[in-house]
Amino acid sequence: KVSCLHSSVKNKAPAEVQITAEQLLREAKERELELLPPPPKQKITDEEELNDYKLKKRKGFEDNIRKNRTVISNWIKYAQWEESLKEILRARSIYERALDVDHRNITLWLKYAEMEMKSRQVNHARNIWDRAITILPRVNQFWYKYTYMEEMLGNVAGCRQVFERWMEWEPDEQAWHSYINFELRYKEVDKARTIYERYILLLVFSCNWIKYARFEEKHGYIAHSRKVYERAVEFFGEEHVDENLFVAFAKFEETQKEFERVRVIYKYALDRIPKHQAQELFKYYTMFEKKFGDRRGIEDVIVSKRRFQYEEEVKANPHNYDAWFDYLRLVENDADPDTVREVYERAIANIPPIQEKRHWKRYIYLWINYSLYEELEVKDPERTRQVYQACLDLIPHKKFTFAKIWLLYAQFEIRQKNLQGARKVMGTAIGKCPKNKLLKGYIELELQLREFDRCRKLYEKYLEFSPENCTTWIKFAELETILGDMERARGIFELAIGQPRLDMPEVLWKSYIDFEIEQEEFGNTRNLYKRLLQRTQHVKVWISYAKFELSIDSSDRLQRCRQIFEEANKSMRNCEEKEERLMLLESWSDFEKEFGSDTTMERVRNLLPEKVKKRRKLTAEDGSDAGWEEYYDYIFPEDAANQPNLKLLAMAKMWKRQQIVEEDKDVPEESPSAEETTSPASSDEPAAPPENMAEKNDSDRNTASETEQEKTYDDRDDDDDSSSSSSESDSNDENDGGKEVKEKKENKSGDEDKD
């Protein structure tokens, strides 16, 4: 049949109108297909029908119970139905049967007891409560219901007895408060106090003590209340202190106008409670001082709060020396010397764990401040001396030392008029750990005492210890100069410059030269400059030498100065640092502007280089191409003459300009511009230009900027016109060379224009 049905269905496509599950459910709801009709109402007219009804209901309840005896709700419904029919015995029997099934069901006991109370069966109810609290003593609801029933019945003694039985099980706080409130309702204050005494010892919380004290205060027992607070503070001790207890104690005393006691309580608490647990305490203490204290009291509160904070910081990290400094600064302003000493001793006891100087730099200032406090504030020199000695004994001098401590100790001894002690301290320092700062400080000390022989000996020891220290040589020579022994000073300088290794030789040579100039020994000064130039060809030395010759008041000072510039220029031609040579020529140019003639100025100007922009290829660290970089280079006249490619560039530039002139016929021909002028032929010492050329270009030189330091090719063309030949005897050759250089310049400038 199934195969026939399948074969008869030809169109298997889905229907056009689809019916969803939601639509089916909605239609079923609308038609109420799932709702069962309500049972017919039955009217009972006689006792026989009632008995049949009862029998039917009981049979239904019993059947449900037989199906599943553990469903307590079926038992409760059954019992409540019997209760509604006033069948108390049957209901009681049902509850008892249910308790046999599950005697730990709280709801079952409650319903059972409520039924007995509704039926005014007091003894039955008491029996049920007794059984319930015996089987389930930790269920507070049974106890609350039981005590409430007894109190409602007026059985105060029985209610108290139930409470006593309850308290034996050590219930929570609310149970104790219920017992206390019960006694207070009947004005039994002594009994309530007894309950409190048991309560606070059983549940050890500060809030319970506070409630007990407030109970005493509320009933007018002020002395008892204060005694409770004092007992609480003593009971908890310093390990389990609570700020709420002290706040409540302080507020109690404040209401009793005992302001001094309040202040003592707050200070006692602040000294013992950690800072992060005493925020409320600080707040109430500040409020109290603002209301009842003076300005000093308010300041004490703030100081106390800060002290508390610092104590917490140093406890968290004893090696936090900045926190110790702040703490000590605070206690020094307000505390007595013994308290300050105690804090200092605690601070210096935290020795850095590693013997490295960088870890000791902050720590050593604790000792310095300690010693200064003892000397300046307490004015106890003997204790100050002990502090210095203890500090010096603690420092590992073989690894490192602190010159500041030694110097402060010596200065302290001098203030105490103990000169021998100060010298002994410094001698010990130099013997244990010689150091530049120590030697320098010892020398300054003896200088202040005007002990010059000792200073000489100390300088000798200093130079034995550190012969490369130029400053020490200079200071030693200055001392001899002040004392008027010039030969010793000169000998010291000679020894100094003869040392194989110096840290700042330029400063030493300058001091030696200045010394000779002050003594007006110009011959010695020249010799010094020559000796220095044999060691270094630095441009600043040449310039200083030239300025020295210029400063001498003599007839040939200008010639000497110019001669030095000439020698410097020759010696620096092969210098790799072109900026140094440019600096020399600029200094020479400034000299010629002030003291020279037009001819000498023109000669120096012809030596100035051209500033050109160039490009060079950059390479990264890994060898890859990093692009191009532009930089400025200086080309001196002799360098330009040695570069043949410049001639080709100048010829290309001239050809380019001729092409432009031929194309633009309307523009009248003009004299060569500044860019088309030629540069002079290079030579080591260019001769002065002819007089007629110098006169021709006087006006041009006056208008041109002669102080310009950075010159390009175009900037120098105007000046090059005035010196087209280097000597009169070879004028034709020079003119030909000038044309070639002119062509080079033009070609080069043309290429630059194209760029």
Summary of the structure (lengths in Angstrom):
residues: 755
radius of gyration: 56.4
end to end distance: 101.9
largest distance: 168.0
contacts: 2080
relative contact order: 0.02
helix: 70%
strand: 3%
